[in-house]
Structure formats: C-alpha cells, structure tokens
Amino acid sequence: MKAFIFDLNGTMIHDMEYHTRSWQSLLNNDLGGNFTWDEVKTQMYGKNQELLVRVFGPDKFTAAEMESLSLEKEKRYQEEYRPHLQLLPGLPEFLAAAHQRGIPMAIGSAAIPFNIDFVLDNLHIRHYFTAVVSAADVTLSKPHPETFLKAAEQLGAAPADCLVFEDVPKGVEAAKNAGMNAVVLTTTHEESEFADLHNVLHFAADFHDPFMQTLLD
C-alpha cells in the first residue's frame, strides 16, 4: 500500500465508551430520551447532527440547536476522556515507522474538527498527517466513500493504493465503497459484525499485532 488513512475514534484511540456515555447522558438526561446503552451504540456513526435526526426525526431541532447539542456532547466527552487520552498500543511506533519510510498518511473521520484537534494536538502527532478530513469537510458521511476519497485525493494517491484503518462496519463499508481495503481494530465491534465486508485484510486488537509490521516491510 502506498498510503494509509486512519479513522480516529476507536481506531487510533480507545474512546468509544466515553462517546457512548456522553451521548446517553445528553439524549436521556437533557433531551428526555430513554435509550439503553446498546441502543445508543447502534446509532453512533456519521455526523452528530445525523445521529440526532435518526433518533428524534428531522423536525425536532433547528440546525443551530443541533450544532449546539453536538458541541455540548463533545465537551462532555473531552472532559471525561482527557485523563485517559492515549494512542492504541503500538500505534506511536507504527506512525513513526511509517513516517520514516515516507508513507503518506491521513485522518478520515466523522469527528468534528474540535475533537480531531483535541487528539492530534494533545498527543503531538499532527506532523504525521498530510491530510485531515473531518465531518466539516464532507457532505455525505460514512458509509458513503466521500471521506476516504477526499483523503486519498489530498494525499495524491489512487484509492486502490490506500489502506484504511477502521473499527466499525460502516467505516469498513465506506472503504469498500471507495475501492479500498481495510484493517479492522477490534476495539468496538466483534469480527462477526464484519462478515459481509470482504475488503477486510486483517483484524487486530492493537498495533502490536505482527501483521502491522508486514505493512511497513
């Protein structure tokens, strides 16, 4: 592979529990919902505003209200997760090795810039990434391929030459729709949940997995 594209949450950092907790708090305590943990988890893909529309319908909130709710959710997430912020095991070494070998890398995430900056700047890894594609940069969220195709374009790489690192089925589906293979980090979902997605090259618990080294050889 000539280029790497990383999803962020659940792929580079193990934080999905904190996102779920923040969404459950907002949906139930602030917005009068009664959603279980599993019900919230199944809705957590795409942009924050899209989640609110899926849960409450298109007419519940104005665009400004959804923007405010989205930011409030992320503030709660960051406050709770900040003491635990760290890259997945083996990822610091993997990023450094890929960078040393001249492999171009990008972030392709449905997160808002506020959250991407939180990770890249607090962990001091922004210099590894030639391109960052966030929720603010796309019209259509995963599983639409726009996020990954934009990242590939900014890297100057053909889609077939890009390898995506993901943790959720919708993200792997987006990679498939973009004509890209994927490596799945099993932080969030079981391998069986990807059974219909045939672009998965490998499943790994973290970046210490020996397969990761083969990508650098």
N, C-alpha and C positions, 0 to 999 in steps of 0.2 A: 504494500500500500504506500502511496506517495504522500498522503495527508491524513491527519487524524481530526475527527470532530467529536467533541465531548458534550453530552448533556451535562447539566450541573447537579441539580438536586437528586440525591440518591445514587449518583454515578461518580461524582468527584468527592462528595461529602455525604456522610450518612445521617441525613437530617429529616427524612420524610416523616418520622414520628412527630417531630416538632411542628411541621407544617400541618399534619392531620390534627394535632392538638389545638393549634391556633384556629384552624377552620372550624372545628367542632365548637370551640368557645364562642366564636363570632356568630356562627349560624344558630346555635341554640340559646346562648345567653343574651346576645344583643338583638337577634332578629326573630326570636320566638319559635325557632325550629325545635324538632325533637329527633335529631338524627343520631343513629348509633355510630360507633367508630368505623365499622365496616361500610356503612352507607356513605360516610364522608370520604373514606378512602377510595371508593369506586368512582367518585366524581373528580378526583384530583388529577386532572390532565388539562392541557390547554391554558389559556389565559384566565386570570382571576375573574374577569368580567363574564367570561363564558361559563364558568362554574356557577356564578350567581344566576345567570339566565337558565341554565339547566335545572337548578334547584327550585327557583322561585317563579320561573316564567319570564317572558320578555318585557312585561309591562309593570313589574313590581318596583323597579328603581330607575331613576334617570341615569344618564351617562355620568354625570357629576357625582351622584350618590355612589355609583359602583366604583368610581375612581377613588373616592374617599374610603369606602369599605375595604378596597383592595390594599390601600396603603396602611390602614389600621391593622389589617391582618398581618402584613409583613412586619410592621413594627413589633407586634406581639411575638411573632416568630423569632425575630432577631434578638430581642431582649432575652428570650428563654434559651435560645440556642448558642448565643455568643460564648458562654463559658466552655462550651463543648466543641467549638469550631475547629476542625482539623480535616486534612485530606484523608481519603481512604488509605489504609496501609499499603505501602509500596508505590503509591502514586507520586510522592515527591521525587523519588529516584527515577521513576518511569518518565516523568515530564523532563527532568534534567537530561536523561539519556537521549530522549527523542530530540530535544532541542539541540544537543551537541551534535547529533547526526544530521541536522538540518532538515528534519521532517516538519513541515508547516502544520500548525495546529490552530483550531478554532473552537470557540464555545458556540453551541447551537441549543438554546434553551428557551422554554416558555416563561422563564422568570422575567420579572421586570428589571430594568437597569439598577434600581435601588438594591435589589438582592444580589445581583451579579457583582456589583461594586463591593458590596459587603464581603463577599468571599474573596474576590481577586485581590482587593487592597489589604484586607486584614491578614491574608495568608501570603501576601507579597509574591504572587505568581502571575501578575498581569503580563510581564515581559515574555512569557512563553507563548502568548497567543497573538497571532497576526490578525485575527478577526474575531469579533464578538457579535453574535446575532441574538437579540433578545425579543421579548414579546412586543416591544415597541417598534421593531423593525419589520414585522410581518403582518400581513392581512389575515392569513389563514393559519391556524395553529396545527400542530401535530394531531392526527396522523397525516395531514397534508404535508407534502415534501418541501414546502417553501422555505422553512427554517434551514434545512440541511442544504438545499440547492443554493441558497444565498451564501451560506458559509463556504461552500465549495467554490463559488464564483469569486468570492473575496480572497480565497487562498490561491486562486489561479489554477485549480485542479479540476480535472474531469470527475464527474460523480462516481464513475466506476473505479476511480483511483483513491476514493475516500473510504475510510473505515470509521464507523460510528460507534461510540461507547454509550450505552443506554442502560436503563434499569426498568423501564416499563414497556408493556406491549404496544401501547400507542406510539411510543417513540421508535420502537423497532419497526413498526408498520410504516412510520414516516420515512425511515431509512430505506425500507423496501420500495416505497413509492418513489423515492429519489434515485433508485438504482444502486443503492449502497448496501454492503454487508455490515454486520454489527457484531460487537462483543457485548454480552449482557452481564452486568454486575447484579448479583442476586441479593441485593440489599433490601429489596422491596417486594418482589414477586417470586413465586416458585417457577421452576423451569417448565412445569406442565402448562403454565399460562401462556407460554410462547409456542405451543405445539404446532400452531397453524402458520408460523412465520419461519420460512425456510431460508432466510438470509442471515440467520444466526450462526456465526462461526464457532462460538465458544461461550460457555457460561463460567463465570469466575466469582468467587467470594470477594476478592480484592485484587490489587495489582501485584501482589506477591505470587500469584498463580504463575507457574512456569511458562504457560502459553504466552504471557505478555512479553517475555524475553524474545520469543521467536518473531514477534512483530518488529523487533529492533535489529535483528540479525540481517 
